[in-house]
């Protein structure tokens, strides 16, 4: 009996189509709800629509494959979804004025959500369910792991605003005194009320086991530094 139900749901019929689209709504909604609570660019509706759209694309692909007696490519529409979702994901990625990249996790989540939709559409229910659970675990717990790893990293990405170009020399001197190494530095100059403003984004390498907070506090005490932020 169970085997017959499984075979029936793996076939393309009204019940299986309804079930697949419903699962796409539920699974996409589960992922999107968490992102909505965190006020991310792509939330509940976006993830649901991506999941449902991918599911429909795969169902349509199966339908075309059947009515044309296998003469169509069964993976064609699915492949287009995988590549096409990149454009949607790119819209969630932004680079702030401090050269900080935001939205990469959201973009990756949308791409994964599309993959879940494709799995549901082809009838690979277990794969879609397992992936959805793992995505929730990653969103829930891996963020904290990232923070811990980043805090213990020897490399910092820093944004700094100087009073003027003359403030750069004392800044570099303090770095050398504390064995901080500049891996990469980009200076930008602008003017405001005829005053020259200088800001920089840099990658800084510090000695092992140096806490990032201590580095930022030290830099803030340097004369001529108006603003410091780890990005």
C-alpha positions in Angstrom: 0.0 0.0 0.0 2.8 2.4 1.0 4.7 1.5 -2.1 1.7 2.2 -4.3 1.3 5.7 -2.7 4.9 6.5 -3.3 4.7 5.5 -6.9 1.5 7.5 -7.3 3.1 10.6 -5.8 6.2 10.2 -8.0 4.0 10.2 -11.1 2.7 13.4 -12.6 -1.0 13.8 -11.7 -3.2 16.4 -10.1 -2.6 15.2 -6.6 1.2 15.0 -6.9 1.3 18.4 -8.7 -0.8 20.0 -5.9 1.4 18.4 -3.2 4.6 19.5 -4.9 3.5 23.1 -5.2 2.2 23.1 -1.6 5.5 21.7 -0.3 7.3 24.4 -2.3 5.2 27.1 -0.5 5.9 25.5 2.9 9.6 24.9 2.5 10.2 28.2 0.9 8.1 29.9 3.6 10.1 28.2 6.4 13.4 29.5 5.1 11.9 32.9 4.1 10.3 33.5 7.5 13.7 33.3 9.3 15.1 35.9 6.9 12.1 38.1 7.2 12.6 38.2 11.0 16.1 39.3 10.5 15.0 42.1 8.1 17.0 40.8 5.2 16.5 42.0 1.6 14.8 38.8 0.5 12.1 37.7 3.0 9.1 35.4 3.2 7.4 36.2 -0.1 10.6 36.2 -2.2 11.7 32.8 -0.9 8.2 31.3 -1.5 8.0 32.7 -5.0 11.5 31.4 -5.9 10.7 27.9 -4.5 7.3 27.7 -6.2 8.7 29.1 -9.5 11.5 26.5 -9.6 9.0 23.8 -8.7 6.7 24.8 -11.5 9.6 25.0 -14.0 10.6 21.4 -13.2 7.0 20.1 -13.3 6.6 21.8 -16.7 9.8 20.2 -17.9 8.5 16.8 -16.9 5.2 17.5 -18.6 6.9 18.5 -21.9 9.1 15.5 -21.7 6.1 13.2 -21.5 3.8 14.8 -24.1 6.7 14.8 -26.6 7.6 11.2 -25.8 11.0 11.9 -24.3 12.2 14.0 -27.2 12.9 17.1 -25.0 15.7 17.6 -22.6 14.5 16.7 -19.1 17.0 19.1 -17.4 16.7 22.1 -19.7 14.3 24.3 -17.7 16.0 23.3 -14.4 19.4 24.4 -15.7 17.9 27.7 -16.7 16.5 28.2 -13.2 19.9 27.5 -11.6 21.6 30.1 -13.8 18.8 32.6 -13.9 18.4 32.8 -10.1 21.9 34.4 -10.1 20.4 37.6 -11.5 17.9 37.7 -8.6 20.6 36.9 -6.1 22.9 39.7 -7.5 20.1 42.2 -6.7 20.5 41.4 -3.0 24.3 42.0 -2.9 25.3 45.5 -2.2 28.7 47.2 -1.5 28.4 50.0 1.0 30.4 53.2 0.9 32.9 51.6 3.2 33.5 48.8 0.7 31.6 46.3 2.9 29.8 43.6 1.0 26.4 42.7 2.2 23.8 40.2 1.0 26.0 37.3 0.0 24.3 34.9 2.4 20.8 36.0 1.2 21.9 35.5 -2.4 23.2 32.0 -1.6 20.0 31.2 0.3 17.8 32.2 -2.7 19.9 30.0 -4.9 19.5 27.1 -2.5 15.8 27.7 -2.2 15.6 27.4 -6.0 17.4 24.1 -5.8 14.9 22.9 -3.2 12.1 23.9 -5.5 13.6 21.9 -8.4 14.0 18.9 -6.1 10.3 19.1 -5.1 9.3 19.6 -8.7 11.1 16.4 -9.8 9.6 14.4 -6.9 12.8 14.2 -4.8 10.9 15.0 -1.6 13.4 13.6 0.9 16.3 15.6 -0.6 14.2 18.8 -0.4 13.2 18.2 3.2 16.7 17.4 4.4 18.1 20.4 2.6 15.5 22.7 4.1 16.3 21.4 7.6 20.1 21.9 7.0 19.5 25.5 5.7 17.6 26.3 8.9 20.5 24.9 11.0 23.0 26.9 9.0 21.1 30.1 9.4 20.5 29.5 13.1 23.8 28.3 14.4 26.5 29.0 11.8 26.3 32.8 12.2 27.6 32.5 15.7 30.4 30.2 14.5 31.3 32.8 11.9 31.5 35.5 14.5 33.8 33.4 16.7 36.1 32.5 13.9 36.2 36.1 12.7 37.0 37.4 16.1 40.0 35.1 16.4 41.2 35.8 12.9 44.6 37.6 12.5 43.2 39.7 9.6 40.9 42.7 10.0 39.0 44.7 7.4 38.9 48.3 8.7 37.4 51.6 7.6 39.1 54.8 8.9 38.4 58.5 8.5 41.4 60.9 8.9 41.3 64.6 9.7 43.8 65.2 6.8 46.6 63.5 4.9 49.0 64.6 7.7 47.3 62.2 10.0 48.3 59.2 8.0 52.0 59.2 9.1 51.2 58.9 12.8 48.7 56.2 12.1 51.3 54.1 10.2 53.8 54.7 13.0 51.5 53.3 15.6 50.8 50.2 13.4 54.6 49.5 13.2 55.1 49.9 16.9 52.4 47.3 17.6 53.6 44.9 14.8 50.4 45.4 12.8 51.0 44.8 9.1 49.0 46.5 6.3 48.2 43.9 3.8 46.2 46.2 1.5 45.1 49.8 1.8 42.9 52.0 -0.4 42.9 55.8 0.2 40.0 58.0 -0.9 40.0 61.8 -0.8 37.1 64.3 -1.0 36.3 67.9 -0.1 33.7 69.3 2.2 33.4 73.1 2.8 36.9 73.5 1.2 38.4 71.0 3.7 40.1 67.9 2.5 38.6 64.7 3.9 40.6 61.4 3.7 39.2 58.0 4.4 40.7 54.5 3.9 39.7 50.9 3.8 42.5 48.5 4.7 43.2 44.9 5.4 45.3 44.7 8.6 47.2 41.7 9.9 47.8 41.5 13.6 49.8 39.2 15.9 48.2 35.9 16.9 45.5 35.9 19.7 45.1 39.7 19.4 41.5 40.7 20.1 39.9 42.8 17.4 38.3 45.1 19.9 41.6 46.0 21.4 43.0 46.9 17.9 40.0 49.2 17.2 40.3 50.9 20.6 44.0 51.5 20.0 43.4 53.0 16.6 40.7 55.3 17.9 43.2 56.9 20.3 45.6 57.9 17.6 45.6 61.7 17.1 44.1 62.7 13.8 41.7 59.7 13.6 38.1 60.8 13.4 36.4 57.5 12.9 37.3 53.8 13.0 35.1 50.8 12.3 35.7 47.1 11.6 33.9 46.1 8.5 
